Amino acid sequence: MKEINRAAVLGAGVMGAAIAAHLANCGIPCLLLDRVPPDSAGAADSNSRNALAESAKAALARATPPALYLPHYARRITPGNFDDHLPALADCDWIIEAVVEDKAVKRALLERVAAHRRPGAVVSTNTSGVPIRELAESLEADFAAHFMGTHFFNPPRYLKLLELIPGPATKTEALTYMAAFGENVLGKGVVFAQDAPNFIANRLMVMATQFTLHAMVEEGLTVEEVDALTGPLIGRAKSATFRTLDLVGLDTYARVLQNVEQGCPDDEHQDIMGLHPIVAGMLERGLLGAKADKGFYRKTEAWDANGRRAIEGLDWETFEHRPPVKPNFECLARARRQDTLAGRIRVMHAGDDPGSRFAWKLFSHLAAYAGNRIGEIAGDIISIDNAVKWGYNWEAGVFEIWDMLGVKETCDRMEADGLMLPPVAMALLDEGRDTFYRRDEKGQLQYFDLESRDYIPASRTPSTLQLAAVKASGGVVKENEGCSLIDLGDGVLCAEFHTKMNTLDAQVLD
């Protein structure tokens, strides 16, 4: 395949503009095209005809957090419109469609692209709701062979995940090239996803969120209590569950949820995939999240002791905001005293207080659900784990957490609760194994593969270097409690800090 030296992004919405910015960050000049505004259809000047793309480019300079590495990288983005500038696609090596999530709109635009795309150029869609196979149906042979899904996570500068989804006719060489390009040029963590609604990360996020909403009501918990139980103490992002929904936007979440509700009729949790009454009530009241300055949380005009705007939480029974409720579960206090993630994970899920029981209920159902998705949304457990880690900033994936809790003990407890074990867990136990991941004699990470019913190497690309494997093979030159010096080869020495928050203490200086 020809190298990607120039790209185009079709659709200058929030996501399309952010993708263009990240391409610019990585040294790839790109076109950013959108519709001609209706009130400018007859205009002759380019500024008014390019207004949507020009406005999106200008907004990048004000984005928080910054979308561009350096402000002058914006020069690599050339705004334009679909009516005047599609012929310029002939000079592009990669064309990314990022318009509204409507199959008819996307297919109509791809038909226009076909008239200008040169043979061999990659065309991809950033959709998460329209099946790739349906968009590829009417494409001619070379176009279909180079067509795929490239699902970025917003903001693409900061979130590592890039899901690649092949169409029915996508060439293996094209997919392999894009995976290498995504990793080596765009700095992404790439996972291959099946062409199923919401792909990997969003499919699991939807199930976890829906289950959490229902469980919160059943247990009578507050939004603050749920976020305390589903945040950093179990290795998830600080935004936990409901702050994440506020950031995503409740209207956006409703559309993502609809993909599963309508597209996955055989999902074992189909009964909870409808719009939850809490979310429906919030949408009716305009509580859309951060974009509306009010959602599950709302900043007030008052200031807290740290000099920040005080935040109120939502009372989901009245839909009114009220002073925050401080979570007070025994498991939270005990977990904070643990030095390791594994220790916190075990404390949070193994206790008998209401917080621990809630955390266990969520994890056990998510673990069973994730295990059942192998073959449907992803080919293996490591793709699922990497997707949630890279897409949602989790410290550990579902199956990594399963290992921390003890696979046999966790499976016994799940069965005692009446949960059916997923095929991958049953296969692991049948083979007499006790972890989903392990390291071989050279320290290389391996994971349990359902198809072969054996462990296979975790690394897919030769450029990947596993520090643990280097250390296990004798690469440590010198170490103490604060730091290790590791020979990476090629004359490169790695200083690995062991101190809390990578502080420079006396041992590191030694």
N, C-alpha and C positions, 0 to 999 in steps of 0.2 A: 504493500500500500504506500501511496505517497504520504509524506510527512504532513502534519497539520501546521501550517504557517499562518493561516488566516481563517477566521471564523465569522459566522453571522448568527445573531440571535433574533428570532422573529417573535416579537411580543415584548413591549417595553414596560410591562407591569413590574411590580415589586420584585418578583422572582427573576424575570427576564433581565432586568437591569442589573440585579445582583450577580447573575451568571456572567454577564458582559464585563462587569467590574473585575470578577475573579480571573477571567481570561486575560484582561488587561494587566492585572497583577502579575500574571505568569508570562508576560511578554508576547501574548498573542493579540495582534490587532484584530478588531472585529467591527462589523456593522451591527447597529442596533436599530431594527426597523419596527414600525407599527402602522396602524391605519392612518389615513389622512382624516383629520377631524371633520365632522360633517359640515361645520360652518366655514371650512377652508377648501372644500372640494373644488371650487372654481378659482381659487387663488393661484397666482403665478409665482409668488415668492416662496422660496424653499423653507424659510423659517416657519411660516404658518402651516405649510403642508407637513413639515417634520415636527410639529409642535409636541406631539405625544412623546416621541423619542428624545427630543431636546430637553423637555421637562424632566423626563426620567433620568437623563444623564446629569442634569444640574442637581437633582435631588441626591445623587450619590455623594456629593461633596458635603451634604448635611446629615448623612446617614449616621445613626448611632446604634451599635458601634460602627466605626468607619468601615466602609466597604472597600476602599482603595488603600493599598499599602502607602502610596505617596500621592498627593493630590494631582501632580502632573501626569500620572498614568492615565488620567481621563482622556488625554490626547489620543490614546490608542483606540478610543471608541468613536465611531463615526455614525451619527444619527441619520435616519432616513425614513422612508415610508414604503409601503407595499406597492403603491401604484407607480412610483417613479424609479425605485431602486432595486427591484428584484433581479434585473439583468446582471447586477453586480455579483450575484451569487455564483456566477460562472467562475469567479476568481477565488472562491472560498473552498477550503478543504473540509470544513465541518460546518453544517447548518443545523442549528438547534431551534426547534419549534417550541415556543413557550406561551401560546395564546390561551384563551379561556378554555376551561374544561368542558368542551362541547364537541362531540364527535363530528358533527356536520361542519362546524367551523374549521376544525383541524384538517379534515379531509379536503375541504375546498382549498385551504391554503397549500397543502401538500401538492395538490394538482397544479397550482400555479408555480410552485417550486420546481416541479418536474420539467417545466419548459425551459428552465435556466440552469439547473444543476448539471455540472459536467460529470461524465462517467467516473466512477471510483470515489467520488466525494461522499463522505459519511453524512447522513441526515438522521437526527434523533429527535425524540419528543420527550419533554419533561413532565408528561402526564403521570398522574397516579390513579386516575379514575377511568380512563378510556383504555380498553385492552389494546395492546400493541398489534395483535393479529388483526383486529378490525381496521386499524389505520393502515395496515400493510396490504389489505385485500386487493386494492385496485392499482398498486404500484407495478411498474414494469420491472423486468427481471433484475437489471443492474441496480436500480433504485432499491428494490426489496432486499437485495443481497447486502446492501450497505445501510439498511434502516434498522434502528433499535431504539429502546428506551434508555435515556440517561437521566435518572431521577436524582437531582441534587436536593440537599436539605438546606433550608434557609436559616441563617445567612451562610452562603457557600464559602465565604472566606474563612469562617470559623468552625463550621461543622464538617467533620472529616468524611462522612459517608457519601459515596456515590454508588447507587444501585444501577447495574447494567442489566437490561432485559432484552433478550434476543426476540426477534420476530420469527415467524415460521420459516423464512428463507434467508435469514441473516447468515452471512459467511462466517465460519469460525475464525478466519484470519482477521476479519474486520473487528470482531468482538475482542479477540486477543490483543490487537493493536490498541483499541480504545481502552482496554484495561491497563495496559502498560503506560499509555499516555496519561490516563487519569492518575495513576500512582506516581509516575516519574516527573511529569510536567505540572499537573494541577495539584499534586500533593495530597491526593485523596486516598482513603481506604476504600477499595472497590470490593463489592460483593455481587455475585451473580444471582439474580432473582428470577423466579418463574413468572410467567405472564398471568398473574392472579390479582384480583382487586387489592389495591394499596401496597402490593408487593410484600416486603418483609417487615421493615421497622414500623411503618404506619399500621399494618395489619395487627401487629402485637400491641402497639400503643392503643388502638381502638378497643381491643378486647380488655386490656388492663384497665383502661379508663372507665369503660362501661361497667365492668365488674366492680370497680372501686366505688362508683356512684351508687350502685344498688346496695353494696355492702355497707356503705356509710349510713344510708337511711335505715337499713335493718338493724345496725348496731347503735344508731343514735349518736354518731360522732359529729364533731364540727369540722369545717374545712381545715382549720389550723391543726387539729389533731391528726387528720389524715395526711396532711403534708409533712408533719413531723415523723410519721411512721413510714412515709414513702420517699424520703429525701436522702441526704448524705449519709445518714447512719446505716442505711442498707446499700450504700454505694451508688445512689442515683444523684442526679443533678440537684442543685439547691432549689431549683424551681419546683421540684417534686411533682405532684399531680396537678393541683389546681392553679398554681402560678404558671405552670407550663401551658395549661388551657388558656389562661389569660393572654399569654404571649402569642399563642397560635391564633387566637380569636375564636369565639364561640361559633360565629357564622361559618368560618373555615372548617372548624371541627365537624359541624353538622353535615357539611358536604362530604368530608372524608368518611364519616360514619355511614352516610347513605350508600357509598360504594360497596361496603360490606353487607349492609342490610339488603340491598337489591341484587348484588352480584354473587353472594355466597349463600344460597338457599339451604345448603346442606351443612352449614357451620353448626357445630354442636352447641354453640351459645347464641344461636339465632334468636332465641326468646328474649335476650337482653340487648339486641343490636338496634332496636328502635330508639328514637330520640327520647332521652330520659326526661321526665317531667321537670326536673330542676333546670336542665339546659333549655327546654322549651319555654319555661317561665322566664328565664333570663333573656332569651332572644326576644320575647314579647315586650320586655321592659327596656330593651336597648342595652342590656348589660353584656356587652360584647367582649369585654376584656380590656387589655392595655390600649387598644386603638380607640376605645371610648372612655378611657380613664376610669372605668369601673367594670368589674366583673365579679369573680370570686373574692377579689380584694379591691379596695379603693383607697387612694391616697387622700388624706384630709388636708385642711389648711393649717392644722396644728403641727408642731415640731416635737420630735421625741428628744430623749436625753443625749442622743448621738448627733444632734443637729440635722436630722433627716425628717422629711415629711412623715408624720405618723400614718400608719396603715390600719384600716378597718377590715374586718372579715365579713363575709356574707352569712346571714342567717338564712339557711336554705328553706326554712318553713315559711318565713314572712317575706323573703326577698329584700329585706332591709339590711343595710350595713350597720355593724355595731362594733364597739371596742374589741380588740383581739382577745381570744380565749387562749390562755397559756396551757399547752398540753402537759399533763401530769401523770404519765404512765411509768410504772416501775421499770419496764424494759428500756425506756429512754435513758434514765439515769444510769442504769447498769451498762448500757452500750457505750455511753460517753466515757466510761472508765477503761474501755478496751483500747489497746494500742494498734490493733490490726483490723483490716476490713473483715477478715474471716471471723475474728473474735466478735465483732459487732453483729455480723450476720447471724451467728449462732445464738447470741443473746437475744436478738430481736425476734427470732422465730421459734425459740425453744421454751420460752417462759409460759406462765399460765395466767398472766394478767390480761386485761382486755386488749391492750396494745399488741402484745405478742400474738394473741389469738387472731386478731385482725390481720397482722402481717403474715402469719402462716396461711391464713385462708386465701389471701391474695396470691402469695407465691405458689402455693400448691396448685391452684387452678390455672395460673399462668404457665407453670412448668408443664402441666398436662397438655395445655393448649399448644404451647410451642412445640412439644414433642410430636403432637399430631399433625403439625404443619409441614414436617419434613416430607418432601416429595410434592407438596402442594404449592408452597411459596419459596422454598429453598431446598437445595440438594443435601445439605448436611447441617450438623449442629453448629459448626464454627461460623457459617454464614449468618445464622440467626444471632449468635452471640456478638459477632462483629457489628452487625447491623444496629442492634440496640446500643452498643457501646459507642459507636461512631456517630449514630444519628441522634442519640439522646444523652450523650455524655455520661453513660453508666460506667462505673469502674469495673464491673464484672457482668458478664452475660448470664442468661438464665441457667445454662448448663454448668458454667463455672460456679455459680452460687449453689447449684445442686451438689457439686463436688464438695464445697465447703461445709454443707450441712450433713454430708455423708449420704451416698446414693442409696445404700441398702436401708438405712434408718428412715430416710425420707420416703422411699417407696413403700415401706411397711406402714408408715403413718398415713400416707395418701390412701392406701387400700383400706386401712382401718376407718378412714373418713368416708369410704364409699366411692372414691375416685378410681376410675379405670386407668391403669398405667398406659402411656403411649408405647407404640411398638419399639422405639429406640431404647427405652428403659428396660422393657422386657427382654430385648435381645441382649443388652449389656449383662443383665443378671443371668440369663441363660448361658452365656459364654463364661460365666464365672468371674467377670470383671467387677471392679468396685469403684471405678472413676470414669468419667467421660473423657478426661484429659490425662495425659501422663507424659513423662520425658523418657527418651530412650537412653541407652548407655552413654551416648555422646552429648546428652543434655538437650537434644532437639525435641521441640514440642510436638506431640501427636494427639489426635482426637479419634474417638470411636465413630466408625462409619457404619451406618445401618445396612447399606447394600452388601459390603464385604464382611460385616460382622467382625471387624478387626480394627486395629489402630492404624492410621495412615498419617504421614507428615502434614503438619499444619501449614508450612510455608509453601506458597504457590510460585513465588518469583525468586530467582537467584540473588536479586539485589537485597532481599530481606536478611537482616542480621539479627539473631536472637542473642541478647547479652547473656542470658542465663546459660545458653548452650556454650558460648565462648568461655564462660567461667567454669562450667562443668568439665570442659576439655583441657583445663590447665592454663587458661589465659590470664589468671590473676598473678600480677607481678608482686604486689605488696598490698596489705590491707590492715586496717584496724577498725574499731567500732564506728568511726566517723566517715571512713572513705575507703574505696578500693581502687587500685590502679590496674587496668585491664588492657592487655595487648590485643588490639583489634586486627593486627596484621597491617601490611602496607605502611609500616612506620607510624601508625596511629596509636596513641595511648589514650584510653578513656578514663576519666576520673569520675567514679560513681559515688555520689554523696549518699550517706545513710542517715544523716542528721535530720531532725524534724524541720520541715520547711526548708531543707537545704541550707541551713545556717552554717556559717564559717566558724567552727569552734577550734579548739587547740589541736584536736586529733586530725581534723581536715588539714590544718596548716602543717602539722608534722608530716 
